[in-house]
Amino acid sequence: MNNYEKGLKVREEVIGKSASQAVSESLRDIAPDIDNYTLLTFAEFSERTVLDMKLRELITLTSLLTQGDTAGQLRVHLQGALNVGWSKAEIIESFIQCLPYVGFPRVLNAVSVAKEVFEKQTD
């Protein structure tokens, strides 16, 4: 298995097969190299042993939250965080932790996206 295939396998495990396919489809005609880069990134991160994928997804979520205007990526990585074992309560708690550092508007926007993702989940 080459690094692209490995990255695809890991990306599908984290964000789900349909979301992974949607990423590839959205980039295919305009920026296929970016899709390839994301696959290589997933492959590399899966080989690094200091942080597991669960913690990597939490870092990704909070990084996206702090940037603002990242609803599309937040949706994908919220699903990824749920897929790798974070609970809804833990995700919201991580957002609460960000309040004093990034402020209410960005946290509230992230919570709004989380609500959309969580409502699609079955418990």
CNS distance restraints for C-alpha pairs under 8 A (distance, minus, plus):
assign (resid   1 and name CA) (resid   5 and name CA) 5.91 0.50 0.50
assign (resid   1 and name CA) (resid   6 and name CA) 6.28 0.50 0.50
assign (resid   2 and name CA) (resid   6 and name CA) 6.19 0.50 0.50
assign (resid   3 and name CA) (resid   7 and name CA) 5.89 0.50 0.50
assign (resid   3 and name CA) (resid  39 and name CA) 7.59 0.50 0.50
assign (resid   3 and name CA) (resid  40 and name CA) 6.06 0.50 0.50
assign (resid   3 and name CA) (resid  43 and name CA) 5.97 0.50 0.50
assign (resid   4 and name CA) (resid   8 and name CA) 6.12 0.50 0.50
assign (resid   4 and name CA) (resid  36 and name CA) 6.78 0.50 0.50
assign (resid   4 and name CA) (resid  39 and name CA) 5.48 0.50 0.50
assign (resid   4 and name CA) (resid  40 and name CA) 5.78 0.50 0.50
assign (resid   4 and name CA) (resid  43 and name CA) 7.24 0.50 0.50
assign (resid   5 and name CA) (resid   9 and name CA) 6.22 0.50 0.50
assign (resid   5 and name CA) (resid  39 and name CA) 7.78 0.50 0.50
assign (resid   6 and name CA) (resid  10 and name CA) 6.25 0.50 0.50
assign (resid   6 and name CA) (resid  39 and name CA) 7.71 0.50 0.50
assign (resid   6 and name CA) (resid  43 and name CA) 5.57 0.50 0.50
assign (resid   7 and name CA) (resid  11 and name CA) 5.93 0.50 0.50
assign (resid   7 and name CA) (resid  38 and name CA) 7.70 0.50 0.50
assign (resid   7 and name CA) (resid  39 and name CA) 4.26 0.50 0.50
assign (resid   7 and name CA) (resid  40 and name CA) 5.55 0.50 0.50
assign (resid   7 and name CA) (resid  41 and name CA) 7.02 0.50 0.50
assign (resid   7 and name CA) (resid  42 and name CA) 4.82 0.50 0.50
assign (resid   7 and name CA) (resid  43 and name CA) 4.00 0.50 0.50
assign (resid   7 and name CA) (resid  44 and name CA) 7.68 0.50 0.50
assign (resid   8 and name CA) (resid  12 and name CA) 6.02 0.50 0.50
assign (resid   8 and name CA) (resid  20 and name CA) 7.72 0.50 0.50
assign (resid   8 and name CA) (resid  39 and name CA) 5.57 0.50 0.50
assign (resid   8 and name CA) (resid  42 and name CA) 7.54 0.50 0.50
assign (resid   8 and name CA) (resid  43 and name CA) 7.74 0.50 0.50
assign (resid   9 and name CA) (resid  13 and name CA) 6.27 0.50 0.50
assign (resid  10 and name CA) (resid  14 and name CA) 6.20 0.50 0.50
assign (resid  10 and name CA) (resid  42 and name CA) 6.18 0.50 0.50
assign (resid  10 and name CA) (resid  43 and name CA) 6.68 0.50 0.50
assign (resid  10 and name CA) (resid  46 and name CA) 7.18 0.50 0.50
assign (resid  11 and name CA) (resid  15 and name CA) 5.91 0.50 0.50
assign (resid  11 and name CA) (resid  16 and name CA) 7.16 0.50 0.50
assign (resid  11 and name CA) (resid  17 and name CA) 7.88 0.50 0.50
assign (resid  11 and name CA) (resid  20 and name CA) 6.40 0.50 0.50
assign (resid  11 and name CA) (resid  39 and name CA) 7.04 0.50 0.50
assign (resid  11 and name CA) (resid  42 and name CA) 6.06 0.50 0.50
assign (resid  12 and name CA) (resid  16 and name CA) 4.51 0.50 0.50
assign (resid  12 and name CA) (resid  17 and name CA) 4.51 0.50 0.50
assign (resid  12 and name CA) (resid  18 and name CA) 7.85 0.50 0.50
assign (resid  12 and name CA) (resid  19 and name CA) 7.64 0.50 0.50
assign (resid  12 and name CA) (resid  20 and name CA) 5.58 0.50 0.50
assign (resid  13 and name CA) (resid  17 and name CA) 7.16 0.50 0.50
assign (resid  13 and name CA) (resid  83 and name CA) 7.69 0.50 0.50
assign (resid  14 and name CA) (resid  80 and name CA) 4.90 0.50 0.50
assign (resid  14 and name CA) (resid  81 and name CA) 7.57 0.50 0.50
assign (resid  14 and name CA) (resid  83 and name CA) 5.98 0.50 0.50
assign (resid  14 and name CA) (resid  84 and name CA) 6.24 0.50 0.50
assign (resid  15 and name CA) (resid  19 and name CA) 6.10 0.50 0.50
assign (resid  15 and name CA) (resid  20 and name CA) 6.43 0.50 0.50
assign (resid  15 and name CA) (resid  76 and name CA) 6.28 0.50 0.50
assign (resid  15 and name CA) (resid  77 and name CA) 6.61 0.50 0.50
assign (resid  15 and name CA) (resid  79 and name CA) 5.98 0.50 0.50
assign (resid  15 and name CA) (resid  80 and name CA) 4.19 0.50 0.50
assign (resid  15 and name CA) (resid  81 and name CA) 7.95 0.50 0.50
assign (resid  15 and name CA) (resid  83 and name CA) 6.83 0.50 0.50
assign (resid  16 and name CA) (resid  20 and name CA) 6.06 0.50 0.50
assign (resid  16 and name CA) (resid  79 and name CA) 7.91 0.50 0.50
assign (resid  16 and name CA) (resid  80 and name CA) 7.24 0.50 0.50
assign (resid  16 and name CA) (resid  83 and name CA) 7.71 0.50 0.50
assign (resid  17 and name CA) (resid  21 and name CA) 6.11 0.50 0.50
assign (resid  18 and name CA) (resid  22 and name CA) 6.11 0.50 0.50
assign (resid  19 and name CA) (resid  23 and name CA) 6.26 0.50 0.50
assign (resid  19 and name CA) (resid  76 and name CA) 6.97 0.50 0.50
assign (resid  20 and name CA) (resid  24 and name CA) 6.47 0.50 0.50
assign (resid  21 and name CA) (resid  25 and name CA) 6.06 0.50 0.50
assign (resid  22 and name CA) (resid  26 and name CA) 5.99 0.50 0.50
assign (resid  23 and name CA) (resid  27 and name CA) 6.44 0.50 0.50
assign (resid  23 and name CA) (resid  35 and name CA) 7.20 0.50 0.50
assign (resid  24 and name CA) (resid  28 and name CA) 5.80 0.50 0.50
assign (resid  24 and name CA) (resid  32 and name CA) 7.48 0.50 0.50
assign (resid  24 and name CA) (resid  35 and name CA) 5.87 0.50 0.50
assign (resid  25 and name CA) (resid  29 and name CA) 7.77 0.50 0.50
assign (resid  26 and name CA) (resid  30 and name CA) 7.94 0.50 0.50
assign (resid  27 and name CA) (resid  31 and name CA) 4.90 0.50 0.50
assign (resid  27 and name CA) (resid  32 and name CA) 5.25 0.50 0.50
assign (resid  27 and name CA) (resid  34 and name CA) 7.17 0.50 0.50
assign (resid  27 and name CA) (resid  35 and name CA) 6.26 0.50 0.50
assign (resid  28 and name CA) (resid  32 and name CA) 4.71 0.50 0.50
assign (resid  28 and name CA) (resid  35 and name CA) 7.62 0.50 0.50
assign (resid  31 and name CA) (resid  35 and name CA) 7.08 0.50 0.50
assign (resid  32 and name CA) (resid  36 and name CA) 6.37 0.50 0.50
assign (resid  33 and name CA) (resid  37 and name CA) 6.11 0.50 0.50
assign (resid  34 and name CA) (resid  38 and name CA) 6.28 0.50 0.50
assign (resid  35 and name CA) (resid  39 and name CA) 6.39 0.50 0.50
assign (resid  36 and name CA) (resid  40 and name CA) 6.30 0.50 0.50
assign (resid  37 and name CA) (resid  41 and name CA) 6.15 0.50 0.50
assign (resid  38 and name CA) (resid  42 and name CA) 6.23 0.50 0.50
assign (resid  39 and name CA) (resid  43 and name CA) 6.21 0.50 0.50
assign (resid  40 and name CA) (resid  44 and name CA) 6.09 0.50 0.50
assign (resid  41 and name CA) (resid  45 and name CA) 6.07 0.50 0.50
assign (resid  42 and name CA) (resid  46 and name CA) 6.13 0.50 0.50
assign (resid  43 and name CA) (resid  47 and name CA) 6.66 0.50 0.50
assign (resid  44 and name CA) (resid  48 and name CA) 6.60 0.50 0.50
assign (resid  45 and name CA) (resid  53 and name CA) 7.63 0.50 0.50
assign (resid  46 and name CA) (resid  52 and name CA) 7.76 0.50 0.50
assign (resid  46 and name CA) (resid  53 and name CA) 6.98 0.50 0.50
assign (resid  48 and name CA) (resid  52 and name CA) 7.90 0.50 0.50
assign (resid  51 and name CA) (resid  55 and name CA) 6.21 0.50 0.50
assign (resid  51 and name CA) (resid  56 and name CA) 6.56 0.50 0.50
assign (resid  52 and name CA) (resid  56 and name CA) 6.31 0.50 0.50
assign (resid  53 and name CA) (resid  57 and name CA) 6.13 0.50 0.50
assign (resid  53 and name CA) (resid  84 and name CA) 7.12 0.50 0.50
assign (resid  54 and name CA) (resid  58 and name CA) 6.60 0.50 0.50
assign (resid  54 and name CA) (resid  81 and name CA) 6.73 0.50 0.50
assign (resid  54 and name CA) (resid  84 and name CA) 5.40 0.50 0.50
assign (resid  54 and name CA) (resid  85 and name CA) 6.71 0.50 0.50
assign (resid  54 and name CA) (resid  86 and name CA) 7.27 0.50 0.50
assign (resid  55 and name CA) (resid  59 and name CA) 6.28 0.50 0.50
assign (resid  56 and name CA) (resid  60 and name CA) 6.14 0.50 0.50
assign (resid  57 and name CA) (resid  61 and name CA) 6.14 0.50 0.50
assign (resid  57 and name CA) (resid  77 and name CA) 6.74 0.50 0.50
assign (resid  57 and name CA) (resid  80 and name CA) 6.79 0.50 0.50
assign (resid  57 and name CA) (resid  81 and name CA) 5.43 0.50 0.50
assign (resid  57 and name CA) (resid  84 and name CA) 7.93 0.50 0.50
assign (resid  58 and name CA) (resid  62 and name CA) 6.31 0.50 0.50
assign (resid  58 and name CA) (resid  81 and name CA) 6.57 0.50 0.50
assign (resid  58 and name CA) (resid  91 and name CA) 7.63 0.50 0.50
assign (resid  58 and name CA) (resid  94 and name CA) 7.93 0.50 0.50
assign (resid  59 and name CA) (resid  63 and name CA) 6.01 0.50 0.50
assign (resid  60 and name CA) (resid  64 and name CA) 6.13 0.50 0.50
assign (resid  60 and name CA) (resid  77 and name CA) 7.24 0.50 0.50
assign (resid  61 and name CA) (resid  65 and name CA) 6.14 0.50 0.50
assign (resid  61 and name CA) (resid  74 and name CA) 6.47 0.50 0.50
assign (resid  61 and name CA) (resid  77 and name CA) 6.33 0.50 0.50
assign (resid  61 and name CA) (resid  78 and name CA) 6.85 0.50 0.50
assign (resid  61 and name CA) (resid  81 and name CA) 7.95 0.50 0.50
assign (resid  62 and name CA) (resid  66 and name CA) 6.19 0.50 0.50
assign (resid  62 and name CA) (resid  94 and name CA) 7.29 0.50 0.50
assign (resid  62 and name CA) (resid  95 and name CA) 6.94 0.50 0.50
assign (resid  62 and name CA) (resid  98 and name CA) 7.53 0.50 0.50
assign (resid  63 and name CA) (resid  67 and name CA) 6.48 0.50 0.50
assign (resid  64 and name CA) (resid  68 and name CA) 6.58 0.50 0.50
assign (resid  64 and name CA) (resid  70 and name CA) 6.08 0.50 0.50
assign (resid  64 and name CA) (resid  73 and name CA) 7.39 0.50 0.50
assign (resid  64 and name CA) (resid  74 and name CA) 6.44 0.50 0.50
assign (resid  65 and name CA) (resid  70 and name CA) 7.28 0.50 0.50
assign (resid  65 and name CA) (resid  74 and name CA) 7.53 0.50 0.50
assign (resid  65 and name CA) (resid  95 and name CA) 7.77 0.50 0.50
assign (resid  65 and name CA) (resid 106 and name CA) 6.26 0.50 0.50
assign (resid  65 and name CA) (resid 107 and name CA) 6.58 0.50 0.50
assign (resid  65 and name CA) (resid 110 and name CA) 5.92 0.50 0.50
assign (resid  66 and name CA) (resid  98 and name CA) 7.84 0.50 0.50
assign (resid  66 and name CA) (resid 102 and name CA) 6.02 0.50 0.50
assign (resid  66 and name CA) (resid 106 and name CA) 6.65 0.50 0.50
assign (resid  66 and name CA) (resid 107 and name CA) 7.94 0.50 0.50
assign (resid  67 and name CA) (resid 106 and name CA) 7.96 0.50 0.50
assign (resid  68 and name CA) (resid 106 and name CA) 5.66 0.50 0.50
assign (resid  68 and name CA) (resid 109 and name CA) 7.82 0.50 0.50
assign (resid  70 and name CA) (resid  74 and name CA) 5.98 0.50 0.50
assign (resid  71 and name CA) (resid  75 and name CA) 6.11 0.50 0.50
assign (resid  71 and name CA) (resid 110 and name CA) 7.29 0.50 0.50
assign (resid  71 and name CA) (resid 113 and name CA) 6.39 0.50 0.50
assign (resid  72 and name CA) (resid  76 and name CA) 6.64 0.50 0.50
assign (resid  73 and name CA) (resid  77 and name CA) 6.14 0.50 0.50
assign (resid  74 and name CA) (resid  78 and name CA) 5.70 0.50 0.50
assign (resid  74 and name CA) (resid 110 and name CA) 7.36 0.50 0.50
assign (resid  74 and name CA) (resid 113 and name CA) 7.05 0.50 0.50
assign (resid  74 and name CA) (resid 114 and name CA) 7.88 0.50 0.50
assign (resid  75 and name CA) (resid  79 and name CA) 6.36 0.50 0.50
assign (resid  75 and name CA) (resid 113 and name CA) 6.46 0.50 0.50
assign (resid  75 and name CA) (resid 114 and name CA) 7.13 0.50 0.50
assign (resid  75 and name CA) (resid 117 and name CA) 6.41 0.50 0.50
assign (resid  76 and name CA) (resid  80 and name CA) 6.27 0.50 0.50
assign (resid  77 and name CA) (resid  81 and name CA) 5.91 0.50 0.50
assign (resid  78 and name CA) (resid  82 and name CA) 6.30 0.50 0.50
assign (resid  78 and name CA) (resid 114 and name CA) 6.74 0.50 0.50
assign (resid  78 and name CA) (resid 117 and name CA) 7.06 0.50 0.50
assign (resid  79 and name CA) (resid  83 and name CA) 6.06 0.50 0.50
assign (resid  79 and name CA) (resid 117 and name CA) 6.92 0.50 0.50
assign (resid  80 and name CA) (resid  84 and name CA) 6.22 0.50 0.50
assign (resid  81 and name CA) (resid  85 and name CA) 6.44 0.50 0.50
assign (resid  81 and name CA) (resid  86 and name CA) 5.44 0.50 0.50
assign (resid  81 and name CA) (resid  91 and name CA) 7.94 0.50 0.50
assign (resid  82 and name CA) (resid  86 and name CA) 4.94 0.50 0.50
assign (resid  82 and name CA) (resid  87 and name CA) 6.19 0.50 0.50
assign (resid  82 and name CA) (resid  88 and name CA) 7.31 0.50 0.50
assign (resid  86 and name CA) (resid  90 and name CA) 6.21 0.50 0.50
assign (resid  86 and name CA) (resid  91 and name CA) 6.61 0.50 0.50
assign (resid  87 and name CA) (resid  91 and name CA) 6.32 0.50 0.50
assign (resid  88 and name CA) (resid  92 and name CA) 6.26 0.50 0.50
assign (resid  88 and name CA) (resid 118 and name CA) 7.30 0.50 0.50
assign (resid  89 and name CA) (resid  93 and name CA) 6.05 0.50 0.50
assign (resid  90 and name CA) (resid  94 and name CA) 6.21 0.50 0.50
assign (resid  91 and name CA) (resid  95 and name CA) 6.45 0.50 0.50
assign (resid  92 and name CA) (resid  96 and name CA) 6.24 0.50 0.50
assign (resid  92 and name CA) (resid 111 and name CA) 7.14 0.50 0.50
assign (resid  93 and name CA) (resid  97 and name CA) 6.25 0.50 0.50
assign (resid  94 and name CA) (resid  98 and name CA) 6.69 0.50 0.50
assign (resid  95 and name CA) (resid  99 and name CA) 6.87 0.50 0.50
assign (resid  95 and name CA) (resid 107 and name CA) 6.10 0.50 0.50
assign (resid  95 and name CA) (resid 110 and name CA) 7.62 0.50 0.50
assign (resid  95 and name CA) (resid 111 and name CA) 7.50 0.50 0.50
assign (resid  96 and name CA) (resid 107 and name CA) 7.31 0.50 0.50
assign (resid  98 and name CA) (resid 102 and name CA) 5.91 0.50 0.50
assign (resid  98 and name CA) (resid 103 and name CA) 7.28 0.50 0.50
assign (resid  98 and name CA) (resid 107 and name CA) 7.02 0.50 0.50
assign (resid  99 and name CA) (resid 103 and name CA) 4.83 0.50 0.50
assign (resid  99 and name CA) (resid 104 and name CA) 5.83 0.50 0.50
assign (resid  99 and name CA) (resid 107 and name CA) 6.28 0.50 0.50
assign (resid 102 and name CA) (resid 106 and name CA) 6.71 0.50 0.50
assign (resid 102 and name CA) (resid 107 and name CA) 7.40 0.50 0.50
assign (resid 103 and name CA) (resid 107 and name CA) 6.48 0.50 0.50
assign (resid 104 and name CA) (resid 108 and name CA) 5.74 0.50 0.50
assign (resid 105 and name CA) (resid 109 and name CA) 6.11 0.50 0.50
assign (resid 106 and name CA) (resid 110 and name CA) 6.23 0.50 0.50
assign (resid 107 and name CA) (resid 111 and name CA) 6.13 0.50 0.50
assign (resid 108 and name CA) (resid 112 and name CA) 6.14 0.50 0.50
assign (resid 109 and name CA) (resid 113 and name CA) 6.48 0.50 0.50
assign (resid 110 and name CA) (resid 114 and name CA) 6.12 0.50 0.50
assign (resid 111 and name CA) (resid 115 and name CA) 6.06 0.50 0.50
assign (resid 112 and name CA) (resid 116 and name CA) 6.60 0.50 0.50
assign (resid 113 and name CA) (resid 117 and name CA) 6.45 0.50 0.50
assign (resid 114 and name CA) (resid 118 and name CA) 5.90 0.50 0.50
assign (resid 115 and name CA) (resid 119 and name CA) 6.01 0.50 0.50
assign (resid 116 and name CA) (resid 120 and name CA) 6.77 0.50 0.50
assign (resid 117 and name CA) (resid 121 and name CA) 6.86 0.50 0.50
